[in-house]
Amino acid sequence: MIINFINFTSFRFLQYSTIIFIRDKKYYNLPSGYDTQKS
């Protein structure tokens, strides 16, 4: 049960970090005229 919990939390962390990475990459790929500091 504890092992399942660890696997679940690590999986969720991996999922969230991947989503954040993709989202940030999307922001960085915007045109240079876009002010990233505003967001």
C-alpha positions as CSV (number, residue, x, y, z in Angstrom):
1,M,0.0,0.0,0.0
2,I,2.8,2.4,0.9
3,I,4.6,1.4,-2.3
4,N,1.5,2.1,-4.3
5,F,1.2,5.5,-2.7
6,I,4.8,6.4,-3.6
7,N,4.3,5.2,-7.2
8,F,1.2,7.3,-7.4
9,T,2.7,10.5,-6.0
10,S,5.8,10.2,-8.1
11,F,3.7,9.6,-11.2
12,R,1.5,12.7,-10.4
13,F,4.7,14.8,-9.8
14,L,6.1,13.6,-13.2
15,Q,2.8,14.5,-14.9
16,Y,2.6,18.0,-13.3
17,S,6.2,18.8,-14.0
18,T,5.8,17.7,-17.7
19,I,2.7,19.9,-18.1
20,I,4.5,22.9,-16.5
21,F,7.5,22.3,-18.8
22,I,5.4,22.2,-21.9
23,R,3.4,25.3,-20.8
24,D,6.6,27.2,-20.1
25,K,8.1,26.1,-23.4
26,K,5.0,27.4,-25.2
27,Y,5.5,30.8,-23.5
28,Y,9.2,30.9,-24.4
29,N,8.4,30.2,-28.0
30,L,6.2,33.2,-28.4
31,P,7.3,36.1,-30.6
32,S,10.0,38.3,-29.0
33,G,7.6,41.3,-29.0
34,Y,5.6,39.5,-26.2
35,D,6.5,40.8,-22.7
36,T,7.0,37.6,-20.7
37,Q,7.5,39.6,-17.5
38,K,3.9,40.8,-17.6
39,S,2.5,37.4,-17.0
